[in-house]
Amino acid sequence: MKNRSKYGVIAAILRSAIREETRTKIMYKAMLSNDQCRNYIDSLLNFGLIMENNNGAKMVYKVTDKGATFLDYYEQMMHLLPISLEESAEEEPYNIKLQNMI
């Protein structure tokens, strides 16, 4: 798997938490290590993109309205750009070529 941008990882986490999910399930769905998942979830909680609920014996996470808006904007941006920013940055840094925009 290629390296993802931070925003790509955030989007993967938010997609995973559309429905209430435990941190372990988010970790597997977003393909993250335990430490990565914990760090990202802590940051997303601080920014208000996900919320934390105690579901009896388990702590679960769910996307907030703000998180859903972020995910929508991220997916629109990725749809509008004919190439991903991550790929072009690896190949030719600072030389992004947009194709078929006319």
VOPAGU-2260 file (C-alpha; in pm, 1 decimal, decimal comma):
REM VOPAGU-2260
SITE   aa  ch    i         X         Y         Z
SITE  MET   A    0       0,0       0,0       0,0
SITE  LYS   A    1     125,3     347,3     -85,1
SITE  ASN   A    2     168,2     604,1     186,1
SITE  ARG   A    3    -142,5     810,6     244,5
SITE  SER   A    4    -161,3    1175,4     329,4
SITE  LYS   A    5    -284,1    1276,5     673,0
SITE  TYR   A    6    -609,8    1386,0     513,1
SITE  GLY   A    7    -645,7    1048,1     344,4
SITE  VAL   A    8    -603,0     874,9     679,5
SITE  ILE   A    9    -854,7    1109,7     842,2
SITE  ALA   A   10   -1104,4    1038,6     565,0
SITE  ALA   A   11   -1054,9     661,8     609,2
SITE  ILE   A   12   -1121,8     693,1     982,4
SITE  LEU   A   13   -1431,2     905,8     926,4
SITE  ARG   A   14   -1566,5     658,2     669,6
SITE  SER   A   15   -1508,0     380,1     922,1
SITE  ALA   A   16   -1698,6     566,1    1192,5
SITE  ILE   A   17   -2008,6     657,2     988,8
SITE  ARG   A   18   -2185,1     406,5    1213,4
SITE  GLU   A   19   -2078,1     368,3    1573,3
SITE  GLU   A   20   -1760,3     161,3    1582,1
SITE  THR   A   21   -1502,4      61,6    1841,1
SITE  ARG   A   22   -1145,7     182,4    1805,7
SITE  THR   A   23   -1035,8    -169,7    1709,8
SITE  LYS   A   24   -1282,1    -188,9    1420,4
SITE  ILE   A   25   -1182,7     160,0    1302,3
SITE  MET   A   26    -817,2      55,0    1321,2
SITE  TYR   A   27    -879,7    -247,4    1097,2
SITE  LYS   A   28   -1110,4     -69,1     851,9
SITE  ALA   A   29    -872,0     226,1     813,9
SITE  MET   A   30    -565,6      -4,4     806,9
SITE  LEU   A   31    -378,2     165,9    1091,6
SITE  SER   A   32    -159,5      49,6    1375,7
SITE  ASN   A   33    -295,1      75,6    1728,1
SITE  ASP   A   34     -74,6     377,9    1807,9
SITE  GLN   A   35    -165,4     556,3    1484,7
SITE  CYS   A   36    -534,1     495,1    1541,6
SITE  ARG   A   37    -521,9     620,5    1900,7
SITE  ASN   A   38    -332,6     937,4    1800,3
SITE  TYR   A   39    -566,0    1017,3    1512,9
SITE  ILE   A   40    -879,2     949,1    1717,8
SITE  ASP   A   41    -752,9    1176,5    1996,2
SITE  SER   A   42    -693,4    1454,7    1742,8
SITE  LEU   A   43   -1030,5    1402,7    1572,4
SITE  LEU   A   44   -1204,2    1417,2    1910,0
SITE  ASN   A   45   -1024,1    1744,8    1991,1
SITE  PHE   A   46   -1126,9    1895,2    1655,8
SITE  GLY   A   47   -1486,8    1777,3    1696,3
SITE  LEU   A   48   -1487,1    1554,8    1386,9
SITE  ILE   A   49   -1589,8    1244,4    1582,9
SITE  MET   A   50   -1761,8    1189,3    1915,7
SITE  GLU   A   51   -1709,3     927,0    2180,5
SITE  ASN   A   52   -1994,6     734,0    2345,0
SITE  ASN   A   53   -1988,6     470,2    2615,0
SITE  ASN   A   54   -2200,8     187,1    2477,4
SITE  GLY   A   55   -2227,7     -24,1    2791,0
SITE  ALA   A   56   -1902,4    -217,0    2810,4
SITE  LYS   A   57   -1739,1     -58,2    2504,4
SITE  MET   A   58   -1630,8     288,3    2398,1
SITE  VAL   A   59   -1757,7     363,3    2048,2
SITE  TYR   A   60   -1689,5     648,8    1807,3
SITE  LYS   A   61   -1918,6     815,1    1556,1
SITE  VAL   A   62   -1873,5    1092,3    1299,9
SITE  THR   A   63   -2015,9    1432,1    1396,6
SITE  ASP   A   64   -2185,8    1672,0    1155,4
SITE  LYS   A   65   -1855,4    1858,6    1129,0
SITE  GLY   A   66   -1677,0    1532,0    1046,8
SITE  ALA   A   67   -1935,8    1445,5     782,6
SITE  THR   A   68   -1884,9    1788,5     625,8
SITE  PHE   A   69   -1506,6    1734,5     621,7
SITE  LEU   A   70   -1551,7    1394,0     457,8
SITE  ASP   A   71   -1788,5    1537,3     197,8
SITE  TYR   A   72   -1544,7    1817,7     108,4
SITE  TYR   A   73   -1251,6    1573,2      96,5
SITE  GLU   A   74   -1436,0    1337,8    -137,2
SITE  GLN   A   75   -1543,1    1628,7    -361,3
SITE  MET   A   76   -1183,1    1748,8    -383,4
SITE  MET   A   77   -1056,3    1400,5    -471,3
SITE  HIS   A   78   -1330,2    1365,8    -734,3
SITE  LEU   A   79   -1251,4    1704,4    -891,7
SITE  LEU   A   80    -877,9    1644,1    -924,2
SITE  PRO   A   81    -800,0    1397,9   -1203,7
SITE  ILE   A   82    -489,0    1279,0   -1018,0
SITE  SER   A   83    -432,5    1247,9    -646,6
SITE  LEU   A   84    -207,0    1496,8    -478,8
SITE  GLU   A   85     -21,2    1217,7    -301,5
SITE  GLU   A   86      81,6    1049,7    -627,9
SITE  SER   A   87     200,3    1368,9    -792,6
SITE  ALA   A   88     393,4    1475,4    -483,1
SITE  GLU   A   89     587,1    1149,1    -487,8
SITE  GLU   A   90     663,8    1169,6    -859,5
SITE  GLU   A   91     726,2    1541,3    -909,0
SITE  PRO   A   92     711,6    1754,0    -593,8
SITE  TYR   A   93     543,9    2092,3    -641,7
SITE  ASN   A   94     471,8    2017,0   -1007,1
SITE  ILE   A   95     109,2    1907,7   -1010,0
SITE  LYS   A   96     -27,6    1860,5   -1358,2
SITE  LEU   A   97    -402,7    1860,4   -1395,2
SITE  GLN   A   98    -526,3    1664,3   -1693,1
SITE  ASN   A   99    -855,0    1689,0   -1881,7
SITE  MET   A  100    -968,2    2002,1   -1701,6
SITE  ILE   A  101   -1089,2    2177,3   -2018,0
